[in-house]
């Protein structure tokens, strides 16, 4: 989670929530959520997975 905040250019609360959800739930998020993510949120999610 610290990595996600460091690498995020704009640390928005929504991005933080996505990071927390990604690290506590399964590797694959629901598709309907994934399609609504911004490019930055996807990047944070990818960094979060690599960090684990």
mmJSON file of the N, C-alpha and C atoms, coordinates in Angstrom:
{"data_MODEL":{"atom_site":{
"group_PDB":["ATOM","ATOM","ATOM","ATOM","ATOM","ATOM","ATOM","ATOM","ATOM","ATOM","ATOM","ATOM","ATOM","ATOM","ATOM","ATOM","ATOM","ATOM","ATOM","ATOM","ATOM","ATOM","ATOM","ATOM","ATOM","ATOM","ATOM","ATOM","ATOM","ATOM","ATOM","ATOM","ATOM","ATOM","ATOM","ATOM","ATOM","ATOM","ATOM","ATOM","ATOM","ATOM","ATOM","ATOM","ATOM","ATOM","ATOM","ATOM","ATOM","ATOM","ATOM","ATOM","ATOM","ATOM","ATOM","ATOM","ATOM","ATOM","ATOM","ATOM","ATOM","ATOM","ATOM","ATOM","ATOM","ATOM","ATOM","ATOM","ATOM","ATOM","ATOM","ATOM","ATOM","ATOM","ATOM","ATOM","ATOM","ATOM","ATOM","ATOM","ATOM","ATOM","ATOM","ATOM","ATOM","ATOM","ATOM","ATOM","ATOM","ATOM","ATOM","ATOM","ATOM","ATOM","ATOM","ATOM","ATOM","ATOM","ATOM","ATOM","ATOM","ATOM","ATOM","ATOM","ATOM","ATOM","ATOM","ATOM","ATOM","ATOM","ATOM","ATOM","ATOM","ATOM","ATOM","ATOM","ATOM","ATOM","ATOM","ATOM","ATOM","ATOM","ATOM","ATOM","ATOM","ATOM","ATOM","ATOM","ATOM","ATOM","ATOM","ATOM","ATOM","ATOM","ATOM","ATOM","ATOM","ATOM","ATOM","ATOM","ATOM","ATOM","ATOM","ATOM","ATOM","ATOM","ATOM","ATOM","ATOM","ATOM","ATOM","ATOM","ATOM","ATOM","ATOM","ATOM"],
"id":[1,2,3,4,5,6,7,8,9,10,11,12,13,14,15,16,17,18,19,20,21,22,23,24,25,26,27,28,29,30,31,32,33,34,35,36,37,38,39,40,41,42,43,44,45,46,47,48,49,50,51,52,53,54,55,56,57,58,59,60,61,62,63,64,65,66,67,68,69,70,71,72,73,74,75,76,77,78,79,80,81,82,83,84,85,86,87,88,89,90,91,92,93,94,95,96,97,98,99,100,101,102,103,104,105,106,107,108,109,110,111,112,113,114,115,116,117,118,119,120,121,122,123,124,125,126,127,128,129,130,131,132,133,134,135,136,137,138,139,140,141,142,143,144,145,146,147,148,149,150,151,152,153,154,155,156],
"type_symbol":["N","C","C","N","C","C","N","C","C","N","C","C","N","C","C","N","C","C","N","C","C","N","C","C","N","C","C","N","C","C","N","C","C","N","C","C","N","C","C","N","C","C","N","C","C","N","C","C","N","C","C","N","C","C","N","C","C","N","C","C","N","C","C","N","C","C","N","C","C","N","C","C","N","C","C","N","C","C","N","C","C","N","C","C","N","C","C","N","C","C","N","C","C","N","C","C","N","C","C","N","C","C","N","C","C","N","C","C","N","C","C","N","C","C","N","C","C","N","C","C","N","C","C","N","C","C","N","C","C","N","C","C","N","C","C","N","C","C","N","C","C","N","C","C","N","C","C","N","C","C","N","C","C","N","C","C"],
"label_atom_id":["N","CA","C","N","CA","C","N","CA","C","N","CA","C","N","CA","C","N","CA","C","N","CA","C","N","CA","C","N","CA","C","N","CA","C","N","CA","C","N","CA","C","N","CA","C","N","CA","C","N","CA","C","N","CA","C","N","CA","C","N","CA","C","N","CA","C","N","CA","C","N","CA","C","N","CA","C","N","CA","C","N","CA","C","N","CA","C","N","CA","C","N","CA","C","N","CA","C","N","CA","C","N","CA","C","N","CA","C","N","CA","C","N","CA","C","N","CA","C","N","CA","C","N","CA","C","N","CA","C","N","CA","C","N","CA","C","N","CA","C","N","CA","C","N","CA","C","N","CA","C","N","CA","C","N","CA","C","N","CA","C","N","CA","C","N","CA","C","N","CA","C","N","CA","C","N","CA","C","N","CA","C"],
"label_alt_id":[null,null,null,null,null,null,null,null,null,null,null,null,null,null,null,null,null,null,null,null,null,null,null,null,null,null,null,null,null,null,null,null,null,null,null,null,null,null,null,null,null,null,null,null,null,null,null,null,null,null,null,null,null,null,null,null,null,null,null,null,null,null,null,null,null,null,null,null,null,null,null,null,null,null,null,null,null,null,null,null,null,null,null,null,null,null,null,null,null,null,null,null,null,null,null,null,null,null,null,null,null,null,null,null,null,null,null,null,null,null,null,null,null,null,null,null,null,null,null,null,null,null,null,null,null,null,null,null,null,null,null,null,null,null,null,null,null,null,null,null,null,null,null,null,null,null,null,null,null,null,null,null,null,null,null,null],
"label_comp_id":["UNK","UNK","UNK","UNK","UNK","UNK","UNK","UNK","UNK","UNK","UNK","UNK","UNK","UNK","UNK","UNK","UNK","UNK","UNK","UNK","UNK","UNK","UNK","UNK","UNK","UNK","UNK","UNK","UNK","UNK","UNK","UNK","UNK","UNK","UNK","UNK","UNK","UNK","UNK","UNK","UNK","UNK","UNK","UNK","UNK","UNK","UNK","UNK","UNK","UNK","UNK","UNK","UNK","UNK","UNK","UNK","UNK","UNK","UNK","UNK","UNK","UNK","UNK","UNK","UNK","UNK","UNK","UNK","UNK","UNK","UNK","UNK","UNK","UNK","UNK","UNK","UNK","UNK","UNK","UNK","UNK","UNK","UNK","UNK","UNK","UNK","UNK","UNK","UNK","UNK","UNK","UNK","UNK","UNK","UNK","UNK","UNK","UNK","UNK","UNK","UNK","UNK","UNK","UNK","UNK","UNK","UNK","UNK","UNK","UNK","UNK","UNK","UNK","UNK","UNK","UNK","UNK","UNK","UNK","UNK","UNK","UNK","UNK","UNK","UNK","UNK","UNK","UNK","UNK","UNK","UNK","UNK","UNK","UNK","UNK","UNK","UNK","UNK","UNK","UNK","UNK","UNK","UNK","UNK","UNK","UNK","UNK","UNK","UNK","UNK","UNK","UNK","UNK","UNK","UNK","UNK"],
"label_asym_id":["A","A","A","A","A","A","A","A","A","A","A","A","A","A","A","A","A","A","A","A","A","A","A","A","A","A","A","A","A","A","A","A","A","A","A","A","A","A","A","A","A","A","A","A","A","A","A","A","A","A","A","A","A","A","A","A","A","A","A","A","A","A","A","A","A","A","A","A","A","A","A","A","A","A","A","A","A","A","A","A","A","A","A","A","A","A","A","A","A","A","A","A","A","A","A","A","A","A","A","A","A","A","A","A","A","A","A","A","A","A","A","A","A","A","A","A","A","A","A","A","A","A","A","A","A","A","A","A","A","A","A","A","A","A","A","A","A","A","A","A","A","A","A","A","A","A","A","A","A","A","A","A","A","A","A","A"],
"label_entity_id":["1","1","1","1","1","1","1","1","1","1","1","1","1","1","1","1","1","1","1","1","1","1","1","1","1","1","1","1","1","1","1","1","1","1","1","1","1","1","1","1","1","1","1","1","1","1","1","1","1","1","1","1","1","1","1","1","1","1","1","1","1","1","1","1","1","1","1","1","1","1","1","1","1","1","1","1","1","1","1","1","1","1","1","1","1","1","1","1","1","1","1","1","1","1","1","1","1","1","1","1","1","1","1","1","1","1","1","1","1","1","1","1","1","1","1","1","1","1","1","1","1","1","1","1","1","1","1","1","1","1","1","1","1","1","1","1","1","1","1","1","1","1","1","1","1","1","1","1","1","1","1","1","1","1","1","1"],
"label_seq_id":[1,1,1,2,2,2,3,3,3,4,4,4,5,5,5,6,6,6,7,7,7,8,8,8,9,9,9,10,10,10,11,11,11,12,12,12,13,13,13,14,14,14,15,15,15,16,16,16,17,17,17,18,18,18,19,19,19,20,20,20,21,21,21,22,22,22,23,23,23,24,24,24,25,25,25,26,26,26,27,27,27,28,28,28,29,29,29,30,30,30,31,31,31,32,32,32,33,33,33,34,34,34,35,35,35,36,36,36,37,37,37,38,38,38,39,39,39,40,40,40,41,41,41,42,42,42,43,43,43,44,44,44,45,45,45,46,46,46,47,47,47,48,48,48,49,49,49,50,50,50,51,51,51,52,52,52],
"pdbx_PDB_ins_code":[null,null,null,null,null,null,null,null,null,null,null,null,null,null,null,null,null,null,null,null,null,null,null,null,null,null,null,null,null,null,null,null,null,null,null,null,null,null,null,null,null,null,null,null,null,null,null,null,null,null,null,null,null,null,null,null,null,null,null,null,null,null,null,null,null,null,null,null,null,null,null,null,null,null,null,null,null,null,null,null,null,null,null,null,null,null,null,null,null,null,null,null,null,null,null,null,null,null,null,null,null,null,null,null,null,null,null,null,null,null,null,null,null,null,null,null,null,null,null,null,null,null,null,null,null,null,null,null,null,null,null,null,null,null,null,null,null,null,null,null,null,null,null,null,null,null,null,null,null,null,null,null,null,null,null,null],
"Cartn_x":[0.827,0.0,0.863,1.975,2.883,3.395,3.718,4.174,3.12,1.862,0.791,0.709,0.819,0.721,1.933,3.117,4.331,4.243,3.78,3.771,2.585,1.547,0.397,0.704,0.537,0.806,-0.211,-1.459,-2.512,-3.111,-2.67,-3.193,-4.642,-5.57,-6.991,-7.519,-8.475,-9.05,-9.588,-10.169,-10.741,-9.652,-8.488,-7.383,-6.929,-6.872,-6.476,-7.466,-8.746,-9.759,-9.582,-9.272,-9.066,-7.862,-6.789,-5.593,-5.914,-6.662,-7.021,-7.882,-8.847,-9.724,-8.914,-7.935,-7.12,-6.267,-5.784,-4.891,-5.668,-6.955,-7.719,-8.602,-8.957,-9.81,-8.951,-9.597,-8.868,-8.07,-7.215,-6.366,-7.201,-8.299,-9.101,-10.31,-10.36,-11.522,-12.72,-13.928,-15.098,-14.922,-15.342,-15.133,-15.828,-17.007,-17.736,-16.963,-16.273,-15.45,-14.222,-13.599,-12.364,-12.583,-13.741,-14.005,-14.197,-14.549,-14.765,-13.504,-12.47,-11.234,-10.57,-9.916,-9.115,-7.777,-7.003,-5.694,-4.793,-4.884,-4.032,-4.41,-5.696,-6.126,-5.633,-5.681,-5.17,-3.674,-2.95,-1.502,-1.206,-1.958,-1.778,-2.07,-3.129,-3.496,-2.382,-1.792,-0.7,0.514,0.863,1.984,1.703,0.466,0.072,0.263,-0.123,0.039,1.513,2.326,3.754,4.44,3.973,4.566,4.321,3.188,2.898,3.599],
"Cartn_y":[-1.205,0.0,1.257,1.237,2.39,2.605,1.528,1.641,2.298,1.922,2.483,3.987,4.446,5.875,6.6,6.021,6.639,6.783,5.737,5.734,6.489,6.744,7.484,8.968,9.564,10.989,11.82,11.381,12.081,11.105,11.137,10.194,10.498,9.986,10.204,9.1,9.418,8.407,7.195,7.436,6.345,5.347,5.864,4.993,4.157,4.779,4.057,2.938,3.21,2.187,1.018,1.315,0.252,-0.593,0.05,-0.69,-1.622,-1.127,-1.945,-3.124,-2.855,-3.918,-4.961,-4.506,-5.427,-6.328,-5.817,-6.622,-7.524,-7.247,-8.083,-9.086,-8.806,-9.723,-10.598,-11.326,-12.205,-11.384,-12.052,-11.365,-10.677,-11.292,-10.726,-9.98,-8.66,-7.892,-8.144,-7.809,-7.959,-7.17,-7.738,-7.095,-5.749,-5.635,-4.372,-3.255,-3.563,-2.552,-2.228,-3.256,-3.073,-2.157,-2.279,-1.455,0.013,0.283,1.671,2.319,1.52,2.085,3.025,4.037,4.913,4.236,4.788,4.214,4.208,5.257,5.33,4.24,4.008,2.977,1.608,1.341,0.075,-0.042,1.066,1.054,0.781,1.434,1.21,-0.244,-0.795,-2.189,-3.126,-2.823,-3.649,-3.578,-2.383,-2.201,-2.957,-2.876,-3.548,-5.062,-5.63,-7.07,-7.447,-6.636,-6.939,-6.839,-5.915,-5.733,-6.952,-7.632,-8.837,-9.961],
"Cartn_z":[0.0,0.0,0.0,0.709,0.696,-0.721,-1.43,-2.808,-3.682,-3.507,-4.315,-4.127,-2.882,-2.608,-3.184,-3.059,-3.599,-5.108,-5.794,-7.242,-7.84,-7.057,-7.56,-7.621,-8.809,-8.957,-8.177,-8.197,-7.463,-6.456,-5.213,-4.213,-3.838,-4.624,-4.366,-3.451,-2.596,-1.7,-2.466,-3.652,-4.438,-4.85,-5.221,-5.618,-4.428,-3.259,-2.049,-1.762,-1.922,-1.677,-2.638,-3.878,-4.864,-4.47,-4.004,-3.589,-2.428,-1.456,-0.298,-0.752,-1.615,-2.101,-2.865,-3.648,-4.434,-3.567,-2.444,-1.608,-0.647,-0.418,0.506,-0.23,-1.489,-2.24,-3.149,-4.056,-4.965,-5.973,-6.727,-7.703,-8.787,-9.207,-10.289,-9.731,-9.915,-9.48,-10.401,-9.959,-10.831,-12.123,-13.237,-14.535,-14.618,-14.042,-14.152,-13.454,-12.351,-11.693,-12.535,-13.088,-13.852,-15.053,-15.709,-16.884,-16.517,-15.262,-14.843,-14.293,-14.053,-13.51,-14.507,-13.987,-14.838,-15.108,-16.026,-16.346,-15.122,-14.316,-13.125,-12.126,-11.94,-10.999,-11.452,-12.765,-13.278,-13.01,-13.187,-12.953,-11.479,-10.598,-9.157,-8.822,-9.407,-9.151,-9.617,-10.773,-11.303,-10.374,-9.924,-8.996,-7.704,-7.237,-5.998,-6.127,-7.273,-7.489,-7.538,-8.221,-8.329,-6.97,-6.137,-4.809,-3.926,-4.145,-3.372,-4.02],
"occupancy":[1.0,1.0,1.0,1.0,1.0,1.0,1.0,1.0,1.0,1.0,1.0,1.0,1.0,1.0,1.0,1.0,1.0,1.0,1.0,1.0,1.0,1.0,1.0,1.0,1.0,1.0,1.0,1.0,1.0,1.0,1.0,1.0,1.0,1.0,1.0,1.0,1.0,1.0,1.0,1.0,1.0,1.0,1.0,1.0,1.0,1.0,1.0,1.0,1.0,1.0,1.0,1.0,1.0,1.0,1.0,1.0,1.0,1.0,1.0,1.0,1.0,1.0,1.0,1.0,1.0,1.0,1.0,1.0,1.0,1.0,1.0,1.0,1.0,1.0,1.0,1.0,1.0,1.0,1.0,1.0,1.0,1.0,1.0,1.0,1.0,1.0,1.0,1.0,1.0,1.0,1.0,1.0,1.0,1.0,1.0,1.0,1.0,1.0,1.0,1.0,1.0,1.0,1.0,1.0,1.0,1.0,1.0,1.0,1.0,1.0,1.0,1.0,1.0,1.0,1.0,1.0,1.0,1.0,1.0,1.0,1.0,1.0,1.0,1.0,1.0,1.0,1.0,1.0,1.0,1.0,1.0,1.0,1.0,1.0,1.0,1.0,1.0,1.0,1.0,1.0,1.0,1.0,1.0,1.0,1.0,1.0,1.0,1.0,1.0,1.0,1.0,1.0,1.0,1.0,1.0,1.0],
"B_iso_or_equiv":[0.0,0.0,0.0,0.0,0.0,0.0,0.0,0.0,0.0,0.0,0.0,0.0,0.0,0.0,0.0,0.0,0.0,0.0,0.0,0.0,0.0,0.0,0.0,0.0,0.0,0.0,0.0,0.0,0.0,0.0,0.0,0.0,0.0,0.0,0.0,0.0,0.0,0.0,0.0,0.0,0.0,0.0,0.0,0.0,0.0,0.0,0.0,0.0,0.0,0.0,0.0,0.0,0.0,0.0,0.0,0.0,0.0,0.0,0.0,0.0,0.0,0.0,0.0,0.0,0.0,0.0,0.0,0.0,0.0,0.0,0.0,0.0,0.0,0.0,0.0,0.0,0.0,0.0,0.0,0.0,0.0,0.0,0.0,0.0,0.0,0.0,0.0,0.0,0.0,0.0,0.0,0.0,0.0,0.0,0.0,0.0,0.0,0.0,0.0,0.0,0.0,0.0,0.0,0.0,0.0,0.0,0.0,0.0,0.0,0.0,0.0,0.0,0.0,0.0,0.0,0.0,0.0,0.0,0.0,0.0,0.0,0.0,0.0,0.0,0.0,0.0,0.0,0.0,0.0,0.0,0.0,0.0,0.0,0.0,0.0,0.0,0.0,0.0,0.0,0.0,0.0,0.0,0.0,0.0,0.0,0.0,0.0,0.0,0.0,0.0,0.0,0.0,0.0,0.0,0.0,0.0],
"pdbx_formal_charge":[null,null,null,null,null,null,null,null,null,null,null,null,null,null,null,null,null,null,null,null,null,null,null,null,null,null,null,null,null,null,null,null,null,null,null,null,null,null,null,null,null,null,null,null,null,null,null,null,null,null,null,null,null,null,null,null,null,null,null,null,null,null,null,null,null,null,null,null,null,null,null,null,null,null,null,null,null,null,null,null,null,null,null,null,null,null,null,null,null,null,null,null,null,null,null,null,null,null,null,null,null,null,null,null,null,null,null,null,null,null,null,null,null,null,null,null,null,null,null,null,null,null,null,null,null,null,null,null,null,null,null,null,null,null,null,null,null,null,null,null,null,null,null,null,null,null,null,null,null,null,null,null,null,null,null,null],
"auth_seq_id":[1,1,1,2,2,2,3,3,3,4,4,4,5,5,5,6,6,6,7,7,7,8,8,8,9,9,9,10,10,10,11,11,11,12,12,12,13,13,13,14,14,14,15,15,15,16,16,16,17,17,17,18,18,18,19,19,19,20,20,20,21,21,21,22,22,22,23,23,23,24,24,24,25,25,25,26,26,26,27,27,27,28,28,28,29,29,29,30,30,30,31,31,31,32,32,32,33,33,33,34,34,34,35,35,35,36,36,36,37,37,37,38,38,38,39,39,39,40,40,40,41,41,41,42,42,42,43,43,43,44,44,44,45,45,45,46,46,46,47,47,47,48,48,48,49,49,49,50,50,50,51,51,51,52,52,52],
"auth_comp_id":["UNK","UNK","UNK","UNK","UNK","UNK","UNK","UNK","UNK","UNK","UNK","UNK","UNK","UNK","UNK","UNK","UNK","UNK","UNK","UNK","UNK","UNK","UNK","UNK","UNK","UNK","UNK","UNK","UNK","UNK","UNK","UNK","UNK","UNK","UNK","UNK","UNK","UNK","UNK","UNK","UNK","UNK","UNK","UNK","UNK","UNK","UNK","UNK","UNK","UNK","UNK","UNK","UNK","UNK","UNK","UNK","UNK","UNK","UNK","UNK","UNK","UNK","UNK","UNK","UNK","UNK","UNK","UNK","UNK","UNK","UNK","UNK","UNK","UNK","UNK","UNK","UNK","UNK","UNK","UNK","UNK","UNK","UNK","UNK","UNK","UNK","UNK","UNK","UNK","UNK","UNK","UNK","UNK","UNK","UNK","UNK","UNK","UNK","UNK","UNK","UNK","UNK","UNK","UNK","UNK","UNK","UNK","UNK","UNK","UNK","UNK","UNK","UNK","UNK","UNK","UNK","UNK","UNK","UNK","UNK","UNK","UNK","UNK","UNK","UNK","UNK","UNK","UNK","UNK","UNK","UNK","UNK","UNK","UNK","UNK","UNK","UNK","UNK","UNK","UNK","UNK","UNK","UNK","UNK","UNK","UNK","UNK","UNK","UNK","UNK","UNK","UNK","UNK","UNK","UNK","UNK"],
"auth_asym_id":["A","A","A","A","A","A","A","A","A","A","A","A","A","A","A","A","A","A","A","A","A","A","A","A","A","A","A","A","A","A","A","A","A","A","A","A","A","A","A","A","A","A","A","A","A","A","A","A","A","A","A","A","A","A","A","A","A","A","A","A","A","A","A","A","A","A","A","A","A","A","A","A","A","A","A","A","A","A","A","A","A","A","A","A","A","A","A","A","A","A","A","A","A","A","A","A","A","A","A","A","A","A","A","A","A","A","A","A","A","A","A","A","A","A","A","A","A","A","A","A","A","A","A","A","A","A","A","A","A","A","A","A","A","A","A","A","A","A","A","A","A","A","A","A","A","A","A","A","A","A","A","A","A","A","A","A"],
"auth_atom_id":["N","CA","C","N","CA","C","N","CA","C","N","CA","C","N","CA","C","N","CA","C","N","CA","C","N","CA","C","N","CA","C","N","CA","C","N","CA","C","N","CA","C","N","CA","C","N","CA","C","N","CA","C","N","CA","C","N","CA","C","N","CA","C","N","CA","C","N","CA","C","N","CA","C","N","CA","C","N","CA","C","N","CA","C","N","CA","C","N","CA","C","N","CA","C","N","CA","C","N","CA","C","N","CA","C","N","CA","C","N","CA","C","N","CA","C","N","CA","C","N","CA","C","N","CA","C","N","CA","C","N","CA","C","N","CA","C","N","CA","C","N","CA","C","N","CA","C","N","CA","C","N","CA","C","N","CA","C","N","CA","C","N","CA","C","N","CA","C","N","CA","C","N","CA","C","N","CA","C","N","CA","C"],
"pdbx_PDB_model_num":[1,1,1,1,1,1,1,1,1,1,1,1,1,1,1,1,1,1,1,1,1,1,1,1,1,1,1,1,1,1,1,1,1,1,1,1,1,1,1,1,1,1,1,1,1,1,1,1,1,1,1,1,1,1,1,1,1,1,1,1,1,1,1,1,1,1,1,1,1,1,1,1,1,1,1,1,1,1,1,1,1,1,1,1,1,1,1,1,1,1,1,1,1,1,1,1,1,1,1,1,1,1,1,1,1,1,1,1,1,1,1,1,1,1,1,1,1,1,1,1,1,1,1,1,1,1,1,1,1,1,1,1,1,1,1,1,1,1,1,1,1,1,1,1,1,1,1,1,1,1,1,1,1,1,1,1]
}}}
